[in-house]
Amino acid sequence: MAALLAKHNDTPPFADHKDLHKVIDATQLGDVPWQAFSVKYSGERPEDVPSWMDDEYDVWYRDPRMMAHNMLANPTYKKEIDYVPFREYDAADETRRWKDFMSGDWAWKQADEISKDPNTHGSTFVPIILGSDKTTVSVGTGNNEYYPLYASIGNVHNNVRRAHRDALVIIGFLAIPKTNKKDAKEDIFRNFRRQLFHRSLSAILTSLKPGMTQYEVLRCGDGHFRRIIYGLGPYIADYEEQVVLSCCVKNWCPKCLGRRLDLDGDSIYRSRELTDLLISELPTDILWFEYGINSHVTPFTNDFPRADIHQLLSFDLLHQLIKGAFKDHLVDWVVKYLRITHGTKRGDEIMADIDRRIAAVASFPGLRRFHEGRDFRQWTGNDSKALMKVFIPAIEGHVPQDMVRAFRALLEFCFLVRRNIITEDTLNQIQDALTRFHHYRKIFETSGTVPHFSLPRQHSMTHYVDMIRLFAAPNGLCSSIMESKHIKAVKDPWRWSSKNNALGQMLLCNQRLDKLSASRVDFTTRGMLNGSVLSRTIKLAEEVNVPHLRRLIRYFLFAQLFPDDPRDPEDIPTAECPRHEGKLQVFNSAAATFYAPSDPSGVGGMRREQIRACPLWRNVYARNDCIFINTNPDLEGMRGLDVARVKCFFSFKFRWEVYPCVLIQWFDKIGDCADEDTGMWIVQPSVLEDGSPNLSVIHIDTVYRTAHLIPVYGPNFIPHTLKFYHSYDIFRSFYVNKYADHHAFEIAS
């Protein structure tokens, strides 16, 4: 702090927070001011006029055209943006690949349409991706619900959009009409609420409309000027909001005309032209009951060229698959099945054991722990994601084999569609997983757990292959992106406000944050932020005390100094191995960095995680993580990897060279392939002939990353007193959890 003040002659750069805010407010970079308009009901009124008909509803928004300008001009995106649609093929076998949005067929076809007009031929197509999702900032202080509207451009790469580097911005707060319970059930109020939603979107996006048919010239982040043509792109929303967007009836599919009670039956896709034709030819009641069309509301997309809301509805991995098909369907069905099969009392006892199994799962970087199992009230998306990763081993032994296989098929579907790059082979695997899921889920019907599977969220899985071909990899168009953005754009600004008329303060806060972000980009481009980064001093633990460690180090040194010797170091007499008598420096953790673009990672797709070997973690227990070790790089997946448990990290000097090492206990694979029911490999702690643990010292460079193991619980109940940090020591066989994250799914299959 003293060094900073010295640069300003011992005077702070800002007198106080007001001075700081004044400087930010005067900044022009990234300045897109907030605007507002009011909407009021103007239809027929009954004799007893409800209060909502007299209320005015304020809609706040920022010019989406200017927000798109800022994204296109951002120099930090210049290597992470596509200005033309393209089709990507694997050079080895010439099969198609889909990754970023502009590699999909939809952008290609839109560019074809634009090129037909001589006035727009040769222009750069900029699809505007939209998303909206209601969020509650506080459940205990009254009406604190907000309806943010987000926007992005399809040209930026998926990893940029997921990393929240200002490639997803808030452009509006939509109105939320409220009324009493009686009026809320009336059709006139429901239709007004939907009409308000669509008219608000149409008004907010009006500034983009001229640029959809007449190009404008913009300077892009790479310094080149381009002719730009806008178009409405995919809309990210959960199922309830997709129903409103598509003007269809609840429990119908907003993408196709599948019958409400047979959604997975043969059907055709909905389209703007088909819907308009049906509305012009059929009465309202037939449209509602036979086609699931609400003809009282017109989609906002009808006000814009080349826009079909049915086609533009995007994937929703979070709500359709994770919260929907997994949490709200299969997990709840297991509870129901156990109670039907064993009776309520015995079923609840089994579920209590399943909860104990979930709670007994060992720690893993980034994995949420369930201290009391899965039975708590308020679930978040992250909670459901975490439960997916540990649920299969917890139910195995308590439910029929087909139920376990149904969960496996669903999880494999989820992990496959979440891949950063999707190939033709991946599409075949996705279709195979879907077929297996449809086959094995029948156990829930034959057991009397559910009457049918005509469920919109599960049905949406049938459209994923076609939508991947249209929009490329789904991980760039997932509602979880908005869930994360809620924190920065809505929840944090609300917490920083005085809570009195908070929206105005939230708008100003977002405007200031955008200015600061734009200023940082500008300062970085000018080289104004170049400087050094302070290094961290890693505290050394006490010298490790492991039996025969010195001998293991001598074996390790022999392998390092004589890598071409074909003999196993342990077969060599100890006296012939190099001798080390110096000190050991012990470390409680090590960091693994690896390429994992499908998981939360940096823009370049690099992910960093800590591997722990701590004798007293959080002053409660010893934590010794498990790891993958690359033992044969020529083999794929688990056949080229081994699993071990870290005892400690340490380093030492020998002949002036530093050797960073890991003391490990090996695990042996059980069988030569993954378990057929769960899809996971099974391992057990490796022991020597005398029953002692099989320990080794290896170079830290052979460590790939952390591995997560879940015990094979079997059919028996586990003790109530078992703690999660006992799992690796008590159980004798473990599943290698390939569902721990998306990278583990790739390497441990």
QUIKA-V319215 format. One record per backbone hydrogen bond with DSSP energy under -0.5 kcal/mol. CO is the residue of the C=O (numbers start at 1). NH is the residue of the N-H. If there is no record, write none. Layout:
BEGIN
[[CO:NH] [CO:NH]]
END
This chain:
BEGIN
[[1:5] [2:6] [3:7] [4:7] [5:8] [5:10] [5:11] [6:9] [8:11] [16:20] [17:21] [18:22] [19:23] [20:24] [21:25] [22:26] [23:27] [24:27] [28:31] [30:32] [33:63] [35:61] [37:59] [39:57] [47:49] [50:53] [51:54] [51:55] [55:41] [56:58] [57:39] [59:37] [60:173] [61:35] [63:67] [64:68] [65:69] [66:70] [67:71] [68:72] [69:73] [70:74] [71:74] [72:221] [73:75] [74:77] [75:78] [77:80] [80:157] [88:97] [90:94] [95:90] [96:424] [97:88] [98:422] [99:473] [100:99] [100:103] [101:104] [102:86] [104:108] [105:109] [106:110] [107:111] [108:112] [109:113] [110:114] [111:115] [112:116] [113:116] [114:117] [116:118] [117:120] [117:121] [120:123] [123:125] [124:229] [125:127] [126:231] [127:129] [127:154] [128:233] [129:152] [130:236] [131:150] [133:148] [135:137] [135:146] [142:144] [144:137] [144:138] [146:135] [147:174] [148:133] [149:171] [149:172] [150:131] [151:169] [152:129] [153:156] [155:82] [157:160] [157:161] [158:162] [159:163] [160:165] [161:164] [164:166] [169:151] [169:171] [171:62] [172:149] [173:60] [175:177] [180:184] [181:185] [182:185] [183:186] [186:190] [187:191] [188:192] [189:193] [190:194] [191:195] [192:196] [193:197] [194:198] [195:199] [196:200] [197:201] [198:202] [199:203] [200:204] [201:205] [203:206] [204:64] [205:208] [205:209] [206:209] [206:210] [209:212] [210:213] [210:214] [211:230] [216:228] [218:220] [218:226] [220:223] [224:220] [226:218] [226:228] [227:124] [228:216] [229:126] [231:128] [234:130] [234:236] [235:237] [235:314] [236:132] [238:242] [239:243] [240:244] [241:245] [242:246] [243:247] [243:248] [244:247] [247:294] [249:252] [255:270] [259:262] [262:259] [262:265] [268:257] [271:275] [272:276] [273:277] [274:278] [275:279] [276:280] [277:281] [278:281] [278:282] [283:287] [284:288] [285:289] [286:290] [286:291] [287:291] [287:293] [288:292] [292:249] [293:295] [294:297] [299:302] [300:303] [301:304] [304:307] [308:311] [308:312] [309:313] [312:235] [316:320] [316:321] [317:321] [317:322] [318:323] [319:324] [320:325] [321:326] [322:327] [323:328] [324:329] [325:330] [326:331] [327:332] [329:333] [330:334] [331:335] [332:336] [333:337] [334:338] [335:339] [336:340] [337:341] [338:342] [339:343] [343:347] [344:348] [345:349] [346:350] [347:351] [348:352] [349:353] [350:354] [351:355] [352:356] [353:357] [354:358] [355:359] [356:360] [358:361] [364:367] [366:368] [369:371] [370:373] [372:375] [373:372] [374:376] [377:379] [380:384] [381:385] [382:386] [383:387] [384:388] [385:389] [386:389] [386:390] [387:390] [387:391] [390:394] [391:395] [392:395] [392:396] [395:398] [395:399] [399:397] [400:403] [400:404] [401:405] [402:406] [403:407] [404:408] [405:409] [406:410] [407:411] [408:412] [409:413] [410:414] [411:415] [412:416] [413:417] [414:418] [416:419] [417:474] [422:98] [423:427] [424:428] [425:429] [426:430] [427:431] [428:432] [429:433] [430:434] [431:435] [432:436] [433:437] [434:438] [435:439] [436:440] [437:441] [439:442] [440:443] [441:444] [441:445] [442:445] [442:446] [443:447] [444:449] [444:450] [445:448] [453:455] [455:459] [456:460] [458:461] [459:462] [460:463] [461:464] [463:467] [464:468] [465:469] [466:470] [467:471] [468:472] [469:105] [470:106] [470:107] [473:476] [474:477] [478:481] [478:482] [479:483] [480:484] [481:485] [482:486] [483:487] [484:487] [484:488] [485:489] [486:490] [486:491] [487:492] [490:494] [491:495] [492:496] [493:497] [494:497] [499:501] [501:504] [501:505] [502:506] [503:507] [504:508] [505:509] [506:510] [507:511] [508:512] [509:513] [510:514] [511:515] [512:516] [513:517] [514:518] [515:519] [516:520] [517:521] [518:522] [519:523] [520:524] [521:525] [522:526] [523:528] [523:529] [524:527] [527:530] [536:538] [537:539] [541:586] [544:546] [546:549] [548:552] [549:553] [550:554] [551:555] [552:556] [553:557] [554:558] [555:559] [556:560] [557:561] [558:562] [562:565] [568:571] [569:572] [573:576] [574:577] [584:586] [585:651] [586:541] [587:649] [588:613] [590:611] [592:609] [594:596] [594:607] [596:599] [602:605] [605:596] [606:602] [607:594] [609:592] [610:612] [611:590] [612:625] [614:623] [616:618] [616:619] [617:620] [617:621] [621:617] [622:624] [623:614] [625:646] [626:707] [627:644] [628:704] [628:705] [629:631] [629:642] [632:635] [636:639] [637:640] [638:641] [640:631] [640:632] [642:629] [643:667] [644:627] [645:665] [648:663] [649:587] [650:661] [651:585] [652:659] [654:657] [657:654] [658:660] [659:652] [660:700] [661:650] [662:664] [662:698] [663:647] [663:648] [664:696] [665:645] [666:686] [668:684] [669:671] [675:679] [680:675] [681:736] [682:670] [683:734] [684:668] [686:694] [688:691] [692:688] [693:695] [694:666] [696:664] [696:698] [698:662] [699:702] [700:703] [702:630] [705:628] [707:626] [707:709] [708:737] [709:362] [710:735] [711:713] [719:722] [723:726] [724:727] [726:729] [726:730] [727:731] [733:712] [734:683] [735:710] [735:737] [736:738] [737:740] [741:745] [742:746] [743:747] [744:748]]
END
